[in-house]
Amino acid sequence: GLALVFILPLSIQSVPAYSVDTAVRDYRAYLAGLDKDNLDSFSSAVAYFKNIHAQLPVAQRDSLFKAFRTFFYAGISHHNDRIWEDLDFMERLHADGAQTDTIITTYRKTLRRNGLELFKFGRLYYVDQQDGYLYRQFYPYVSRAVQDFLAIRRTELKTGFSNRDSLLISFAQLGVRIITWERYLERYQIGRASWRARV
């Protein structure tokens, strides 16, 4: 069941020496081999990145970050699908004693150590990233372009965007965000068509 999966930590595998040519391919293969049902896969993937980053030029580190980000977002989506399908677990979350339920408190701790938080949208609980998680884990190791990307996203996530049927930010703040991204794209000479491929 879901309640048992998140309690089991993953062991960090030893990492062999990597050549630049194979680093990204091997990292993606490592990510593909992790247990997508185990939240600690995220921490294992970050640890693996940190074990090999010093051997790689910054362009490869950027590519590894992009691979992790794809893995991270897909993992969050997969986990949300699982908890929404687990009616017993959702009932525990809504129960009056949820704050002291040991399964729920252990679950929340597991989320936090893997860069996640539990949020509530109306009566629906869902999991999403902590606002500064990717920034904290990857900022020292990536290029200036990706560092700026991480800094912008950290600021945006602290404020949020929308909740239910309304914006959490004003239209003026939304305009500032658009201008910030326009300046970012211009600064690093990134065309809109190649944006997703670059970061």
ROGUSE-119698 format. One record per atom (N, C-alpha, C): x, y, z. Coordinates in steps of 0.05 Angstrom, whole numbers, padded with zeros to 5 digits, always signed. Layout:
# ROGUSE-119698
XYZ
...
# end
This chain:
# ROGUSE-119698
+00016-00024+00000
+00000+00000+00000
+00017+00025+00000
+00005+00047-00005
+00019+00073-00007
+00034+00080+00019
+00021+00074+00042
+00033+00082+00068
+00059+00068+00073
+00065+00045+00060
+00090+00031+00065
+00112+00040+00046
+00105+00049+00023
+00125+00055+00002
+00142+00078+00010
+00131+00099+00022
+00147+00123+00026
+00165+00121+00050
+00162+00100+00066
+00178+00097+00090
+00206+00085+00084
+00208+00071+00061
+00232+00056+00055
+00252+00073+00041
+00275+00081+00054
+00295+00097+00041
+00311+00081+00020
+00321+00095+00000
+00338+00082-00020
+00367+00084-00013
+00382+00064-00018
+00411+00066-00014
+00423+00080-00038
+00443+00097-00033
+00457+00111-00055
+00478+00093-00067
+00475+00088-00093
+00494+00070-00106
+00520+00084-00110
+00542+00069-00110
+00568+00080-00116
+00569+00089-00145
+00583+00110-00151
+00582+00122-00178
+00610+00118-00191
+00611+00105-00214
+00637+00102-00227
+00645+00128-00241
+00671+00129-00249
+00680+00152-00264
+00665+00155-00290
+00658+00179-00297
+00643+00184-00321
+00659+00200-00342
+00656+00193-00367
+00666+00211-00388
+00644+00231-00395
+00652+00253-00406
+00633+00274-00414
+00613+00263-00434
+00622+00246-00452
+00604+00236-00474
+00582+00218-00463
+00586+00204-00441
+00566+00185-00432
+00551+00195-00407
+00559+00217-00396
+00548+00225-00370
+00517+00229-00371
+00508+00244-00391
+00479+00249-00393
+00464+00224-00398
+00474+00208-00417
+00460+00183-00424
+00458+00164-00399
+00481+00162-00385
+00481+00144-00361
+00464+00155-00339
+00463+00181-00336
+00446+00193-00315
+00417+00188-00321
+00409+00191-00346
+00381+00185-00353
+00375+00156-00349
+00394+00138-00355
+00389+00110-00350
+00386+00104-00320
+00402+00118-00304
+00400+00115-00275
+00373+00124-00265
+00364+00147-00275
+00337+00157-00267
+00315+00137-00275
+00318+00126-00299
+00298+00107-00309
+00297+00082-00292
+00319+00075-00279
+00320+00051-00262
+00310+00055-00234
+00305+00080-00226
+00296+00085-00198
+00267+00077-00195
+00259+00071-00171
+00232+00064-00164
+00214+00089-00164
+00197+00092-00183
+00181+00116-00185
+00160+00117-00163
+00155+00095-00149
+00136+00094-00127
+00148+00102-00100
+00175+00105-00100
+00189+00112-00075
+00198+00141-00077
+00188+00157-00059
+00194+00186-00059
+00224+00191-00054
+00238+00173-00041
+00266+00177-00036
+00283+00174-00061
+00270+00166-00083
+00284+00166-00109
+00294+00194-00116
+00279+00214-00108
+00287+00242-00114
+00314+00249-00101
+00316+00242-00075
+00341+00247-00061
+00364+00231-00072
+00359+00206-00080
+00379+00189-00092
+00389+00201-00118
+00371+00212-00134
+00378+00224-00159
+00395+00249-00156
+00388+00265-00135
+00404+00289-00129
+00432+00281-00120
+00434+00261-00102
+00460+00253-00092
+00477+00242-00115
+00465+00228-00133
+00480+00217-00156
+00492+00240-00173
+00475+00260-00178
+00485+00284-00193
+00508+00297-00179
+00506+00300-00152
+00528+00314-00138
+00553+00297-00137
+00551+00271-00139
+00574+00254-00139
+00590+00255-00165
+00577+00263-00187
+00591+00263-00213
+00595+00291-00224
+00583+00312-00212
+00584+00338-00225
+00612+00349-00228
+00630+00343-00209
+00657+00354-00210
+00673+00344-00234
+00665+00321-00245
+00679+00310-00268
+00670+00321-00295
+00650+00339-00294
+00637+00347-00319
+00639+00377-00323
+00640+00385-00349
+00638+00414-00355
+00610+00424-00350
+00607+00450-00348
+00581+00461-00340
+00558+00454-00359
+00564+00452-00385
+00543+00446-00404
+00530+00419-00398
+00547+00399-00391
+00536+00373-00383
+00521+00374-00357
+00530+00390-00339
+00515+00394-00314
+00487+00405-00319
+00486+00424-00337
+00460+00435-00345
+00442+00413-00356
+00453+00396-00373
+00437+00375-00385
+00428+00355-00363
+00445+00349-00344
+00437+00332-00322
+00415+00344-00305
+00417+00371-00301
+00396+00384-00286
+00369+00382-00301
+00370+00386-00327
+00345+00384-00343
+00333+00356-00341
+00351+00336-00342
+00341+00308-00339
+00329+00303-00312
+00341+00314-00291
+00329+00311-00264
+00303+00326-00262
+00301+00350-00273
+00277+00366-00271
+00254+00351-00285
+00259+00339-00308
+00238+00323-00322
+00230+00299-00304
+00249+00286-00293
+00244+00263-00275
+00228+00272-00250
+00235+00294-00239
+00223+00305-00215
+00193+00312-00220
+00188+00326-00242
+00161+00334-00248
+00143+00310-00255
+00155+00291-00270
+00139+00267-00276
+00134+00251-00251
+00153+00250-00233
+00149+00235-00208
+00128+00248-00190
+00127+00274-00189
+00106+00288-00174
+00079+00281-00185
+00076+00283-00212
+00051+00276-00225
+00042+00247-00219
+00061+00229-00221
+00056+00201-00215
+00047+00197-00187
+00060+00210-00168
+00053+00207-00140
+00025+00218-00134
+00019+00241-00146
-00008+00252-00142
-00030+00233-00152
-00025+00221-00175
-00044+00201-00186
-00048+00178-00166
-00026+00170-00153
-00028+00148-00134
-00044+00155-00109
-00039+00179-00098
-00053+00185-00073
-00083+00191-00079
-00089+00202-00102
-00117+00207-00109
-00132+00181-00113
-00118+00160-00121
-00131+00134-00125
-00134+00118-00099
-00118+00126-00079
-00118+00112-00054
-00139+00125-00035
-00163+00115-00036
-00185+00127-00021
-00181+00125+00009
-00169+00104+00018
-00164+00101+00047
-00144+00122+00056
-00123+00127+00040
-00103+00147+00048
-00115+00175+00047
-00131+00181+00027
-00144+00207+00026
-00163+00211+00050
-00176+00190+00058
-00193+00191+00082
-00176+00198+00107
-00153+00186+00109
-00135+00192+00132
-00127+00222+00131
-00121+00233+00108
-00114+00261+00106
-00136+00279+00115
-00161+00271+00110
-00184+00288+00117
-00194+00283+00145
-00184+00263+00158
-00193+00256+00185
-00186+00277+00206
-00202+00280+00227
-00197+00300+00248
-00170+00296+00261
-00161+00271+00263
-00136+00266+00276
-00112+00264+00258
-00114+00275+00234
-00092+00273+00214
-00066+00285+00224
-00068+00307+00239
-00044+00321+00248
-00027+00304+00267
-00039+00285+00281
-00025+00268+00299
-00023+00239+00290
-00034+00233+00267
-00033+00206+00255
-00003+00200+00247
+00008+00179+00258
+00037+00174+00254
+00043+00168+00224
+00024+00156+00210
+00028+00151+00182
+00029+00177+00166
+00011+00195+00173
+00011+00221+00159
+00035+00238+00167
+00043+00238+00192
+00066+00255+00199
+00092+00243+00187
+00094+00217+00185
+00117+00205+00172
+00117+00211+00142
+00094+00211+00131
+00090+00218+00102
+00099+00246+00097
+00091+00265+00114
+00098+00293+00110
+00129+00297+00113
+00141+00282+00132
+00170+00284+00135
+00184+00273+00110
+00174+00252+00099
+00186+00240+00075
+00183+00260+00052
+00161+00273+00049
+00157+00293+00029
+00178+00315+00032
+00181+00325+00056
+00199+00348+00061
+00228+00342+00055
+00237+00318+00062
+00265+00311+00057
+00271+00306+00027
+00250+00304+00012
+00253+00300-00017
+00244+00324-00034
+00242+00347-00020
+00237+00372-00035
+00207+00377-00041
+00190+00364-00026
+00161+00366-00032
+00145+00376-00008
+00121+00385-00014
+00103+00393+00007
+00075+00383+00000
+00058+00380+00020
+00030+00373+00016
+00013+00398+00017
-00003+00402-00004
-00020+00426-00007
-00049+00417-00008
-00066+00437-00005
-00095+00431-00006
-00108+00451-00025
-00124+00441-00044
-00139+00456-00063
-00168+00450-00060
-00183+00468-00046
-00210+00460-00038
-00209+00437-00019
-00221+00415-00026
-00219+00390-00009
-00199+00370-00021
-00185+00378-00042
-00166+00360-00055
-00138+00365-00045
-00125+00344-00034
-00097+00346-00026
-00080+00339-00051
-00057+00352-00053
-00039+00345-00074
-00010+00352-00065
+00009+00340-00079
+00037+00344-00073
+00050+00361-00094
+00067+00379-00086
+00083+00395-00105
+00110+00402-00093
+00127+00414-00109
+00154+00420-00100
+00155+00442-00080
+00175+00442-00062
+00181+00464-00045
+00191+00487-00062
+00186+00512-00054
+00192+00534-00072
+00222+00537-00077
+00239+00530-00059
+00268+00534-00064
+00284+00508-00067
+00270+00485-00071
+00284+00460-00071
+00304+00458-00094
+00296+00462-00119
+00314+00459-00142
+00336+00480-00140
+00330+00504-00130
+00350+00524-00127
+00372+00515-00107
+00363+00505-00084
+00382+00496-00064
+00400+00473-00073
+00388+00455-00088
+00403+00431-00096
+00422+00435-00119
+00415+00453-00138
+00430+00454-00163
+00444+00481-00169
+00436+00502-00155
+00447+00528-00162
+00478+00529-00163
+00492+00518-00144
+00522+00521-00145
+00535+00506-00168
+00521+00489-00182
+00534+00471-00201
+00528+00476-00230
+00510+00494-00236
+00501+00498-00263
+00510+00525-00274
+00504+00529-00300
+00513+00554-00314
+00497+00578-00303
+00507+00601-00310
+00494+00626-00301
+00465+00628-00312
+00462+00618-00336
+00435+00619-00348
+00415+00602-00331
+00424+00578-00324
+00406+00561-00308
+00404+00572-00279
+00425+00583-00269
+00423+00596-00242
+00402+00618-00242
+00402+00634-00263
+00382+00656-00264
+00354+00644-00267
+00351+00623-00283
+00326+00609-00286
+00316+00599-00259
+00334+00586-00243
+00326+00576-00217
+00318+00598-00198
+00333+00620-00199
+00326+00643-00181
+00299+00655-00188
+00292+00657-00213
+00266+00668-00221
+00244+00649-00212
+00248+00623-00217
+00227+00604-00209
+00224+00603-00179
+00245+00605-00164
+00243+00605-00135
+00226+00628-00125
+00230+00651-00137
+00214+00675-00129
+00185+00671-00136
+00180+00661-00160
+00152+00656-00169
+00138+00636-00151
+00152+00615-00144
+00139+00594-00129
+00133+00603-00100
+00148+00621-00089
+00143+00631-00063
+00116+00646-00062
+00109+00659-00084
+00084+00674-00085
+00061+00658-00095
+00067+00639-00113
+00046+00624-00125
+00035+00638-00149
+00014+00627-00160
+00002+00639-00184
-00028+00642-00182
-00041+00619-00178
-00070+00619-00176
-00080+00599-00155
-00104+00603-00146
-00117+00585-00126
-00146+00583-00133
-00155+00559-00138
-00182+00554-00147
-00189+00572-00171
-00207+00591-00169
-00215+00606-00193
-00203+00634-00194
-00184+00640-00177
-00173+00667-00177
-00143+00668-00176
-00132+00690-00186
-00103+00694-00185
-00094+00700-00157
-00070+00691-00149
-00058+00698-00124
-00042+00723-00126
-00036+00731-00151
-00021+00756-00156
-00037+00775-00172
-00030+00800-00171
-00045+00820-00186
-00037+00819-00215
-00053+00833-00232
-00046+00834-00260
-00020+00849-00264
-00015+00868-00247
+00010+00883-00249
+00034+00864-00243
+00031+00847-00223
+00052+00828-00216
+00055+00807-00239
+00033+00800-00251
+00034+00781-00273
+00050+00794-00296
+00045+00820-00301
+00060+00834-00322
+00089+00835-00316
+00097+00838-00290
+00125+00839-00283
+00138+00811-00289
+00123+00790-00284
+00134+00763-00289
+00139+00760-00319
+00120+00769-00335
+00124+00766-00364
+00148+00782-00373
+00151+00806-00363
+00174+00823-00370
+00200+00809-00361
+00200+00798-00337
+00223+00784-00326
+00232+00762-00345
+00213+00746-00355
+00220+00724-00373
+00229+00734-00400
+00217+00756-00409
+00225+00767-00435
+00254+00777-00433
+00261+00789-00411
+00288+00799-00407
+00308+00775-00405
+00299+00755-00392
+00315+00731-00389
+00322+00719-00416
+00301+00715-00433
+00305+00704-00459
+00323+00721-00476
+00320+00747-00473
+00337+00766-00488
+00366+00765-00478
+00369+00764-00452
+00396+00764-00441
+00413+00741-00450
+00400+00717-00452
+00415+00693-00460
+00410+00686-00489
+00397+00704-00503
+00393+00700-00532
+00380+00673-00538
+00359+00668-00523
+00344+00643-00526
+00318+00648-00540
+00314+00637-00564
+00289+00639-00578
+00267+00623-00564
+00243+00632-00567
+00220+00617-00554
+00219+00588-00563
+00225+00583-00589
+00223+00556-00599
+00243+00538-00587
+00266+00549-00579
+00287+00532-00567
+00288+00533-00537
+00270+00548-00525
+00270+00552-00496
+00270+00526-00480
+00251+00509-00487
+00248+00484-00472
+00273+00466-00475
+00285+00467-00499
+00309+00451-00503
+00333+00461-00489
+00334+00487-00483
+00357+00499-00470
+00357+00496-00440
+00333+00500-00427
+00332+00497-00398
+00309+00480-00390
# end
